[in-house]
C-alpha cells in the first residue's frame, strides 16, 4: 500500500502532460515525503475544463486514505464524491506494509511524473483518496497493492464523467509493464513523515 508520496515534478512537466496552464507557482514546491493529512496536488474537472489545486489527503480519522478499485463505483454513487487525478513523482512502499524497515521508492523509469486516479470527497472535511489496485510483479514482493496508474489517455478518460469507471480502471490496470517502473531501496529516514529532503529518494545498496 502506498503510505507516502513524493511530488517534485516541474510546472512545465505537469502542464505539458495534462494540457493545462496555471499561475499557481506555489503548487510546485517539491516535497519528498508526503503523508496522509497533508495536502497533495489534484486535478479536477474534465479534459476541456481542468482545475489544479491542493486537497488534503484523507480526513482526520484515516491513517490510510485509499480506495480499492472494487469499491470505486459504489463510492461514486455517494453525494459529493467526484473523480480526480493526482500527479505524483513516485510513491513509497514497505515490505508487508510495516513502516519499520527500509522503504522502497517507486517511480517511472522514463517519465518525470506518474498519474494516479483518485476520488475527492467534498463537504466540511474536503479530502482526497487514492485509488489502489493489485500490485504488478515488480511491486508485489514489497506490497500487495499500489496506486492505480494512468497514462495521458486514461487520465483524460477518467476525468470524463460520462466514461464508465469500471472500463477506465480495467484499461488502466493493463497499461504499465514492470519494465516501465523503477523500485529502489531508500533511507529509513522516510519512516519519519517530518523528514523532507531530496536525499530520501536516493537509492541505497540492498
ChimeraX attribute file (.defattr): number of C-alpha atoms within 10 A of each C-alpha:
attribute: neighborCount
match mode: 1-to-1
recipient: residues
	/A:1	25
	/A:2	22
	/A:3	19
	/A:4	21
	/A:5	20
	/A:6	26
	/A:7	23
	/A:8	18
	/A:9	20
	/A:10	17
	/A:11	17
	/A:12	12
	/A:13	13
	/A:14	21
	/A:15	13
	/A:16	11
	/A:17	16
	/A:18	18
	/A:19	13
	/A:20	16
	/A:21	14
	/A:22	14
	/A:23	8
	/A:24	10
	/A:25	9
	/A:26	9
	/A:27	18
	/A:28	15
	/A:29	11
	/A:30	16
	/A:31	17
	/A:32	22
	/A:33	26
	/A:34	22
	/A:35	21
	/A:36	22
	/A:37	19
	/A:38	14
	/A:39	16
	/A:40	23
	/A:41	18
	/A:42	24
	/A:43	22
	/A:44	19
	/A:45	17
	/A:46	18
	/A:47	16
	/A:48	11
	/A:49	9
	/A:50	17
	/A:51	15
	/A:52	21
	/A:53	14
	/A:54	15
	/A:55	19
	/A:56	21
	/A:57	26
	/A:58	24
	/A:59	18
	/A:60	12
	/A:61	8
	/A:62	11
	/A:63	13
	/A:64	18
	/A:65	19
	/A:66	23
	/A:67	20
	/A:68	16
	/A:69	21
	/A:70	13
	/A:71	11
	/A:72	18
	/A:73	12
	/A:74	9
	/A:75	15
	/A:76	16
	/A:77	10
	/A:78	10
	/A:79	10
	/A:80	12
	/A:81	17
	/A:82	19
	/A:83	22
	/A:84	25
	/A:85	27
	/A:86	25
	/A:87	24
	/A:88	21
	/A:89	23
	/A:90	27
	/A:91	25
	/A:92	27
	/A:93	26
	/A:94	23
	/A:95	18
	/A:96	12
	/A:97	17
	/A:98	14
	/A:99	15
	/A:100	10
	/A:101	15
	/A:102	19
	/A:103	27
	/A:104	25
	/A:105	27
	/A:106	24
	/A:107	22
	/A:108	17
	/A:109	13
	/A:110	9
	/A:111	12
	/A:112	16
	/A:113	21
	/A:114	24
	/A:115	22
	/A:116	24
	/A:117	28
	/A:118	25
	/A:119	23
	/A:120	23
	/A:121	23
	/A:122	13
	/A:123	10
	/A:124	6
	/A:125	11
	/A:126	15
	/A:127	23
	/A:128	32
	/A:129	24
	/A:130	25
	/A:131	24
	/A:132	24
	/A:133	21
	/A:134	17
	/A:135	19
	/A:136	18
	/A:137	12
	/A:138	16
	/A:139	23
	/A:140	15
	/A:141	12
	/A:142	19
	/A:143	21
	/A:144	18
	/A:145	19
	/A:146	25
	/A:147	24
	/A:148	23
	/A:149	23
	/A:150	26
	/A:151	15
	/A:152	12
	/A:153	11
	/A:154	19
	/A:155	25
	/A:156	21
	/A:157	20
	/A:158	26
	/A:159	23
	/A:160	17
	/A:161	13
	/A:162	9
	/A:163	12
	/A:164	13
	/A:165	19
	/A:166	14
	/A:167	11
	/A:168	18
	/A:169	22
	/A:170	12
	/A:171	12
	/A:172	21
	/A:173	17
	/A:174	11
	/A:175	13
	/A:176	14
	/A:177	11
	/A:178	14
	/A:179	10
	/A:180	13
	/A:181	18
	/A:182	16
	/A:183	21
	/A:184	18
	/A:185	19
	/A:186	21
	/A:187	19
	/A:188	14
	/A:189	17
	/A:190	25
	/A:191	19
	/A:192	11
	/A:193	13
	/A:194	11
	/A:195	15
	/A:196	17
	/A:197	14
	/A:198	13
	/A:199	13
	/A:200	20
	/A:201	24
	/A:202	12
	/A:203	14
	/A:204	12
	/A:205	7
	/A:206	7
